[in-house]
Amino acid sequence: MKILISSPVIDLQNLASNPHNDILDVLLMAKMISFKLELNELLEWIEHEIDGYPPGVEVPEYRIGKGIVRYWDTYKGWQNIAYRNVPSSFIDTIQTFHLSQPIATIKDMDSSEGEIQLQMSPKMVEFLFKERKTPSQVTWFFSANITKLIVTTVRNKILTWSLELEKKGILGIGLLFTQ
């Protein structure tokens, strides 16, 4: 009779490969494994994904997107920002946003008709409207698919890492890892 011993790495692969499993569960299992293996760089990335990226910490490329910038007009509703005589590099900078929020927040962002709204920081609004009357709200509008792509990218990175561990023979026995 063969005794089956669970392997945290194989369990993580099963968890990460099923898109119906919550991404937070995947990250928490990966956190446990990376902590036990003392993979501090990976652990730091996992913690940022769980807790969000603090100010001063660069967000990964997959968390950077572009959106349409609109402001709220009391009489007309949402209006696109009009860029007149502005260099394209400036427009590109204004349309670019960084999603530094925890992944649980990102996956649950409300979308209206496939679009998500992300409010621009007061500092950026002030910069954008420095010579004009500042509107009450300035917001990026972008496709809800961006948040799905972030979750899928994180899930894939964890799955790839766990497959590399298995390939190297690092599986763990129960919840223990040996040299």
Secondary structure per residue as TSV (DSSP state, phi and psi in degrees):
chain	resnum	aa	ss	phi	psi
A	1	M	-	360.0	132.6
A	2	K	-	-95.5	132.9
A	3	I	-	-97.0	126.7
A	4	L	-	-91.4	126.5
A	5	I	-	-109.8	132.2
A	6	S	-	-71.9	147.9
A	7	S	-	-120.2	121.5
A	8	P	H	-58.5	-34.1
A	9	V	H	-67.8	-43.7
A	10	I	H	-67.2	-39.5
A	11	D	H	-60.5	-41.0
A	12	L	H	-64.4	-40.7
A	13	Q	H	-60.1	-44.2
A	14	N	H	-63.4	-41.0
A	15	L	H	-66.7	-47.0
A	16	A	H	-71.2	-30.9
A	17	S	H	-80.2	-11.2
A	18	N	-	-100.3	110.5
A	19	P	T	-66.1	-9.9
A	20	H	T	-84.2	-13.8
A	21	N	S	-78.4	141.4
A	22	D	-	-64.2	134.3
A	23	I	H	-62.5	-29.9
A	24	L	H	-66.1	-37.7
A	25	D	H	-63.2	-40.5
A	26	V	H	-62.1	-46.7
A	27	L	H	-66.3	-38.7
A	28	L	H	-66.3	-39.5
A	29	M	H	-65.7	-43.0
A	30	A	H	-63.9	-36.3
A	31	K	H	-61.9	-45.5
A	32	M	H	-59.6	-47.3
A	33	I	H	-65.7	-46.2
A	34	S	H	-65.9	-33.6
A	35	F	H	-65.5	-46.9
A	36	K	H	-65.9	-30.2
A	37	L	T	-89.1	-0.1
A	38	E	T	56.8	43.4
A	39	L	-	-95.3	79.7
A	40	N	H	-64.6	-36.6
A	41	E	H	-64.8	-45.1
A	42	L	H	-65.2	-41.6
A	43	L	H	-59.4	-40.9
A	44	E	H	-63.2	-44.0
A	45	W	H	-61.7	-44.4
A	46	I	H	-61.1	-44.0
A	47	E	H	-62.2	-39.8
A	48	H	H	-65.0	-38.6
A	49	E	H	-65.6	-39.2
A	50	I	H	-73.2	-47.5
A	51	D	H	-95.5	-14.6
A	52	G	-	99.7	158.9
A	53	Y	-	-91.1	118.8
A	54	P	-	-71.9	161.6
A	55	P	T	-55.0	139.0
A	56	G	T	92.5	-13.2
A	57	V	S	-102.1	124.1
A	58	E	-	-69.0	131.8
A	59	V	-	-80.9	148.7
A	60	P	-	-63.4	157.4
A	61	E	G	-52.5	-38.6
A	62	Y	G	-69.4	-8.0
A	63	R	G	-103.2	10.0
A	64	I	E	-109.0	133.0
A	65	G	E	-142.0	178.5
A	66	K	E	-123.4	143.3
A	67	G	-	-141.6	170.0
A	68	I	E	-85.5	129.3
A	69	V	E	-93.9	124.8
A	70	R	E	-130.4	154.7
A	71	Y	E	-123.4	156.6
A	72	W	E	-90.7	122.8
A	73	D	E	-107.9	123.8
A	74	T	T	-55.0	-33.8
A	75	Y	T	-94.4	-32.3
A	76	K	T	-108.7	-9.0
A	77	G	E	83.6	-153.2
A	78	W	E	-69.2	130.3
A	79	Q	E	-126.4	137.6
A	80	N	E	-68.3	144.5
A	81	I	-	-68.2	132.7
A	82	A	-	-94.1	121.1
A	83	Y	-	-101.4	107.4
A	84	R	-	-112.7	128.3
A	85	N	S	51.5	43.1
A	86	V	-	-116.6	135.5
A	87	P	-	-61.2	145.6
A	88	S	H	-61.7	-29.7
A	89	S	H	-64.7	-35.3
A	90	F	H	-67.4	-43.6
A	91	I	H	-61.1	-44.2
A	92	D	H	-58.8	-43.8
A	93	T	H	-63.0	-44.4
A	94	I	H	-66.9	-36.5
A	95	Q	H	-77.8	-13.1
A	96	T	E	-86.5	131.2
A	97	F	E	-126.2	156.9
A	98	H	E	-120.1	122.9
A	99	L	-	-92.8	97.6
A	100	S	-	-98.1	-2.1
A	101	Q	S	-65.4	159.7
A	102	P	-	-58.1	149.1
A	103	I	H	-61.1	-31.5
A	104	A	H	-62.3	-37.1
A	105	T	H	-69.3	-42.5
A	106	I	H	-63.0	-45.0
A	107	K	H	-68.0	-21.8
A	108	D	T	-103.7	12.1
A	109	M	-	-60.4	134.2
A	110	D	-	-69.5	135.3
A	111	S	E	-122.7	135.9
A	112	S	E	-111.4	115.5
A	113	E	T	54.2	41.1
A	114	G	T	81.3	3.6
A	115	E	E	-116.0	146.9
A	116	I	E	-116.5	144.5
A	117	Q	E	-109.7	133.2
A	118	L	E	-129.0	117.9
A	119	Q	E	-70.4	137.0
A	120	M	-	-77.3	147.1
A	121	S	-	-66.2	148.2
A	122	P	H	-56.0	-35.7
A	123	K	H	-62.5	-43.0
A	124	M	H	-71.1	-38.0
A	125	V	H	-62.0	-43.5
A	126	E	H	-61.1	-41.9
A	127	F	H	-63.7	-42.9
A	128	L	H	-68.2	-35.9
A	129	F	T	-112.9	31.6
A	130	K	T	-59.5	-28.0
A	131	E	T	-111.0	9.9
A	132	R	S	-132.9	169.4
A	133	K	-	-65.1	129.8
A	134	T	-	-81.5	125.1
A	135	P	-	-70.8	162.5
A	136	S	S	-68.8	-31.7
A	137	Q	-	-139.8	134.5
A	138	V	E	-129.2	129.1
A	139	T	E	-139.8	145.0
A	140	W	E	-86.9	136.5
A	141	F	E	-112.8	127.8
A	142	F	E	-148.0	165.3
A	143	S	E	-66.5	138.1
A	144	A	T	-64.4	-18.4
A	145	N	H	-63.5	-24.3
A	146	I	H	-62.4	-41.5
A	147	T	H	-67.9	-36.9
A	148	K	H	-65.3	-39.1
A	149	L	H	-63.8	-39.3
A	150	I	H	-61.7	-48.5
A	151	V	H	-62.2	-43.7
A	152	T	H	-64.3	-40.0
A	153	T	H	-63.3	-45.3
A	154	V	H	-63.1	-45.7
A	155	R	H	-58.2	-44.4
A	156	N	H	-65.6	-40.7
A	157	K	H	-62.0	-41.4
A	158	I	H	-66.4	-44.1
A	159	L	H	-61.6	-45.9
A	160	T	H	-60.3	-44.2
A	161	W	H	-61.1	-44.7
A	162	S	H	-66.7	-33.9
A	163	L	H	-67.2	-37.7
A	164	E	H	-65.4	-38.8
A	165	L	H	-60.5	-46.7
A	166	E	H	-60.9	-43.2
A	167	K	H	-59.5	-33.6
A	168	K	T	-84.9	0.1
A	169	G	T	83.6	12.9
A	170	I	-	-95.4	102.0
A	171	L	-	-117.7	-34.1
A	172	G	-	82.3	149.2
A	173	I	B	-118.1	119.1
A	174	G	T	62.0	-118.6
A	175	L	T	-115.0	18.9
A	176	L	B	-111.3	144.3
A	177	F	-	-119.9	137.5
A	178	T	-	-110.6	172.7
A	179	Q	-	-60.8	360.0
